[in-house]
Amino acid sequence: MPAAWSQWPAPAKLNLFLHITGRREDGYHELETVFQLLDRGDRVRLRRRDDGQVRRVRALAGVAEADDLTVRAAQALRAATGCRWGVDIELDKHIPLGGGLGGGSSDAASVLVGLDAVWDTALGEDALAELGRRLGADVPVFVRGRSAWATGVGDRLTALELPARSYVIVDPQCAVPTAALFQVPELTRNSTPTTIADFRAGAVSGNVFAPVVRKRFAPVAAALDWLGRFGDAQLSGSGGCGFVAVASMTQAEAIARQCPPQFRAWVAQGVDESPLLAARRAWRRD
């Protein structure tokens, strides 16, 4: 009889601000940002296989299986641990591709954390985060599962407790290519380094990608302009989704209902701890 399916949440994230403070010799950029984890996102389902194969059971539009971060994460964990098991991976996808909400990274992290449980490899958070870093700079924050201040390429993390906020997120249904934006000449790469204390005091804001994305992607600019009617509209990551913070889910839902038909709006609550960690603890108890 085949093993049962297990389910693992893969939450989205927002960047409450995003600065680039320099460029390293290897070409990567030094960042400062705050990752706000959300209570909503994708869901990963895993089923252990006895034959050692890693299989994706549902295609993801525009992403070849060999390039899928969920598949690559499973293969990386298997190689690192020498595990003989395989896995079927099914992804219930809600986070838009190219939206700056960390969907692919979060999916990969949930595979790493989930398979560490399903395969009983017991690799531990630090080793899983390092495996995740090799897959993508945003993967470690999802592995560790805590909203955080981030520096380096986004992988040096300090967990933060953030004020309770509800968010309206608007998808302009326009994917934005991150790698290409990092090469844009007018991108600001010399932001002055700041501190957590400055952020808490409200002295840190802005996203260096916002003017670049607005200039090149009209739907993103239009979505941010519409959101700006309700508060301080921000771009998340390198885009293209925008968001605005509000005081309650009731207020967020009222704004989302007014969303123009060319966009897609959804609401979420900011969380200090990822629902993925709760799922991991529940697995241990079972």
Stockholm file with secondary structure:
# STOCKHOLM 1.0

chainA/1-286         MPAAWSQWPAPAKLNLFLHITGRREDGYHELETVFQLLDRGDRVRLRRRDDGQVRRVRALAGVAEADDLTVRAAQALRAATGCRWGVDIELDKHIPLGGGLGGGSSDAASVLVGLDAVWDTALGEDALAELGRRLGADVPVFVRGRSAWATGVGDRLTALELPARSYVIVDPQCAVPTAALFQVPELTRNSTPTTIADFRAGAVSGNVFAPVVRKRFAPVAAALDWLGRFGDAQLSGSGGCGFVAVASMTQAEAIARQCPPQFRAWVAQGVDESPLLAARRAWRRD
#=GR chainA/1-286 SS CCCCEEEEEEEEEEEEEEEEEEECTTSCEEEEEEEEEEEEEEEEEEEEESSCCEEESSCBTTBCGGGCHHHHHHHHHHHHHTCCCEEEEEEECCSCTTSSSCHHHHHHHHHHHHHHHHTTCCCCHHHHHHHHHHHCTTHHHHHHTBCEEEETTTTEEEECCCCCCEEEEEECSCCCCHHHHTTCTTSCCCCCCCCHHHHHTTCCCCBTTHHHHHHHCHHHHHHHHHHTTSSCCEECTTSSCEEEEESCHHHHHHHHTTCCTTSEEEEEEEESBCHHHHHHHHHHHC
#=GC SS_cons         CCCCEEEEEEEEEEEEEEEEEEECTTSCEEEEEEEEEEEEEEEEEEEEESSCCEEESSCBTTBCGGGCHHHHHHHHHHHHHTCCCEEEEEEECCSCTTSSSCHHHHHHHHHHHHHHHHTTCCCCHHHHHHHHHHHCTTHHHHHHTBCEEEETTTTEEEECCCCCCEEEEEECSCCCCHHHHTTCTTSCCCCCCCCHHHHHTTCCCCBTTHHHHHHHCHHHHHHHHHHTTSSCCEECTTSSCEEEEESCHHHHHHHHTTCCTTSEEEEEEEESBCHHHHHHHHHHHC
//
